Amino acid sequence: MDPFLEPGVLVRHPNQPDWGLGQVQSVIGHRVTVNFEEAGKQMIDGRRVRLEFVGDDPRGQA
């Protein structure tokens, strides 16, 4: 699980592009709650899905 995934970070779900932009609401263990523009609040299993950062990548990668 990505240690830079924290509340407030903007993400996209790699397998659900139609969900739109999402904002991380909470991270508890491997459970990440994200509020997506088109899909509302979703719980993501961080062990199975690697969410994509939107904008500046906090890990310093391009």
Residue frames as a rotation matrix with the C-alpha (Angstrom) as fourth column:
MET 1
0.577 0.817 0.000 0.00
0.817 -0.577 0.000 0.00
0.000 0.000 -1.000 0.00
ASP 2
-0.038 -0.599 0.800 1.25
0.559 -0.676 -0.480 3.48
0.828 0.429 0.361 -0.87
PRO 3
-0.268 -0.108 -0.957 2.32
0.953 -0.177 -0.247 5.41
-0.143 -0.978 0.151 2.26
PHE 4
-0.986 -0.125 -0.110 1.51
0.105 -0.980 0.169 8.72
-0.129 0.155 0.979 0.50
LEU 5
-0.372 0.926 0.061 -2.16
0.305 0.060 0.950 7.83
0.877 0.372 -0.305 0.25
GLU 6
-0.789 0.100 -0.606 -3.78
0.579 -0.209 -0.788 10.08
-0.205 -0.973 0.107 2.85
PRO 7
0.230 0.964 -0.131 -6.98
0.857 -0.265 -0.443 12.11
-0.461 -0.010 -0.887 3.31
GLY 8
0.440 0.062 -0.896 -7.29
-0.125 -0.984 -0.130 14.99
-0.889 0.169 -0.425 0.88
VAL 9
-0.671 -0.741 -0.032 -5.23
-0.183 0.124 0.975 13.43
-0.718 0.660 -0.219 -1.92
LEU 10
0.337 0.748 -0.571 -6.87
-0.786 -0.110 -0.608 13.45
-0.518 0.654 0.551 -5.36
VAL 11
-0.663 -0.522 0.537 -6.92
-0.236 0.826 0.511 10.10
-0.710 0.212 -0.671 -7.16
ARG 12
0.089 0.678 -0.730 -8.45
-0.988 0.152 0.021 8.13
0.125 0.719 0.683 -10.00
HIS 13
0.274 0.071 0.959 -9.39
-0.332 0.943 0.025 4.45
-0.903 -0.325 0.282 -9.98
PRO 14
-0.630 -0.669 -0.393 -7.38
-0.567 0.051 0.822 2.76
-0.530 0.741 -0.412 -12.78
ASN 15
-0.919 0.291 0.267 -10.16
0.382 0.827 0.413 0.29
-0.100 0.481 -0.871 -13.63
GLN 16
0.082 0.992 -0.091 -13.09
0.958 -0.103 -0.267 2.71
-0.274 -0.066 -0.959 -13.29
PRO 17
-0.845 -0.511 0.158 -12.28
0.535 -0.805 0.254 5.85
-0.003 0.300 0.954 -15.32
ASP 18
-0.269 0.835 0.480 -16.00
0.339 -0.384 0.859 6.71
0.902 0.394 -0.180 -15.53
TRP 19
0.317 0.334 -0.887 -16.01
0.943 -0.008 0.334 7.30
0.105 -0.942 -0.317 -11.74
GLY 20
0.677 -0.101 0.729 -14.09
0.119 -0.963 -0.243 10.53
0.726 0.251 -0.640 -12.37
LEU 21
-0.340 -0.835 0.433 -11.87
-0.247 -0.365 -0.897 12.34
0.908 -0.412 -0.082 -9.93
GLY 22
0.602 0.519 -0.606 -11.87
0.429 0.430 0.794 11.14
0.673 -0.738 0.037 -6.34
GLN 23
-0.011 -0.577 0.817 -10.72
-0.668 -0.604 -0.436 12.58
0.744 -0.550 -0.378 -3.05
VAL 24
-0.401 -0.221 -0.889 -9.41
0.408 0.826 -0.389 10.26
0.820 -0.518 -0.241 -0.36
GLN 25
0.443 0.659 0.608 -11.58
-0.377 -0.478 0.793 10.58
0.813 -0.580 0.037 2.75
SER 26
0.525 -0.289 0.801 -9.87
-0.795 0.171 0.582 8.08
-0.305 -0.942 -0.140 5.05
VAL 27
0.072 -0.559 -0.826 -7.26
-0.475 0.709 -0.521 5.34
0.877 0.430 -0.215 5.14
ILE 28
0.321 0.069 0.945 -7.70
-0.911 0.295 0.288 2.62
-0.259 -0.953 0.157 7.76
GLY 29
0.057 -0.418 0.907 -5.36
-0.014 0.908 0.419 -0.31
-0.998 -0.037 0.046 7.31
HIS 30
-0.822 -0.347 0.452 -5.83
0.387 0.243 0.890 -1.47
-0.419 0.906 -0.065 3.72
ARG 31
0.086 0.951 0.296 -9.28
0.983 -0.032 -0.183 0.15
-0.164 0.306 -0.938 3.42
VAL 32
-0.917 -0.345 -0.202 -9.30
0.286 -0.919 0.273 3.46
-0.280 0.193 0.941 1.53
THR 33
0.158 0.987 0.004 -12.53
0.808 -0.127 -0.575 5.45
-0.567 0.094 -0.818 1.39
VAL 34
-0.899 -0.437 0.006 -12.71
0.329 -0.667 0.669 7.72
-0.288 0.604 0.743 -1.64
ASN 35
0.159 0.936 -0.315 -15.45
0.259 -0.347 -0.901 10.14
-0.953 0.062 -0.297 -2.66
PHE 36
-0.731 -0.402 0.551 -15.67
0.585 0.045 0.810 10.04
-0.350 0.915 0.203 -6.48
GLU 37
-0.817 0.374 -0.440 -17.41
-0.469 -0.874 0.129 12.68
-0.336 0.312 0.889 -8.63
GLU 38
-0.308 0.698 -0.647 -19.58
-0.836 0.126 0.534 10.18
0.453 0.705 0.545 -10.50
ALA 39
-0.154 0.208 -0.966 -19.71
0.104 0.976 0.194 7.18
0.983 -0.070 -0.172 -8.15
GLY 40
0.713 0.436 0.550 -19.95
-0.438 -0.336 0.834 8.77
0.548 -0.835 -0.048 -4.71
LYS 41
0.117 -0.666 0.737 -18.23
-0.979 0.046 0.197 7.26
-0.165 -0.744 -0.647 -1.70
GLN 42
0.737 0.025 -0.675 -16.47
-0.294 0.911 -0.287 3.97
0.608 0.411 0.680 -2.40
MET 43
0.563 -0.603 0.565 -14.36
-0.558 0.228 0.798 1.72
-0.610 -0.764 -0.208 -0.20
ILE 44
0.621 -0.478 -0.621 -11.27
-0.549 0.299 -0.780 0.50
0.559 0.826 -0.077 -2.04
ASP 45
0.899 -0.422 0.115 -9.08
0.233 0.685 0.690 -2.41
-0.371 -0.594 0.714 -0.97
GLY 46
0.643 -0.699 -0.313 -5.59
-0.738 -0.675 -0.008 -0.90
-0.205 0.236 -0.950 -1.19
ARG 47
-0.162 -0.690 0.705 -4.07
-0.309 0.714 0.628 -4.39
-0.937 -0.116 -0.329 -1.42
ARG 48
0.018 0.290 0.957 -5.88
0.704 0.676 -0.218 -5.04
-0.710 0.678 -0.192 -4.71
VAL 49
0.671 0.286 0.684 -6.12
0.701 -0.546 -0.459 -1.62
0.242 0.788 -0.567 -6.36
ARG 50
-0.395 -0.804 -0.445 -3.35
0.821 -0.526 0.221 0.93
-0.412 -0.278 0.868 -6.77
LEU 51
0.697 0.696 -0.169 -5.09
0.583 -0.689 -0.431 4.28
-0.417 0.202 -0.886 -7.04
GLU 52
-0.075 -0.698 0.712 -3.50
0.933 -0.302 -0.197 6.79
0.353 0.649 0.674 -9.42
PHE 53
-0.226 -0.093 -0.970 -2.47
0.621 -0.781 -0.070 10.18
-0.751 -0.618 0.234 -8.05
VAL 54
0.502 0.404 0.765 -3.88
0.826 -0.485 -0.286 13.23
0.256 0.775 -0.577 -9.86
GLY 55
0.926 -0.227 0.303 -1.74
-0.248 -0.968 0.031 16.36
0.286 -0.104 -0.952 -10.17
ASP 56
0.034 -0.978 0.206 1.59
-0.859 -0.134 -0.494 16.51
0.511 -0.160 -0.845 -8.36
ASP 57
0.532 0.056 -0.845 2.69
0.150 0.976 0.159 13.04
0.833 -0.211 0.511 -7.34
PRO 58
0.824 -0.157 0.544 3.63
-0.551 -0.440 0.709 13.25
0.128 -0.884 -0.449 -3.63
ARG 59
0.767 -0.580 0.276 6.28
0.393 0.763 0.513 10.57
-0.508 -0.284 0.813 -4.18
GLY 60
0.189 -0.718 -0.670 8.26
-0.409 -0.678 0.611 12.97
-0.893 0.158 -0.422 -6.37
GLN 61
-0.544 -0.304 0.782 7.79
0.494 0.638 0.591 10.88
-0.678 0.708 -0.197 -9.51
ALA 62
-0.725 0.289 -0.625 6.62
-0.605 -0.701 0.378 12.26
-0.329 0.652 0.683 -12.84
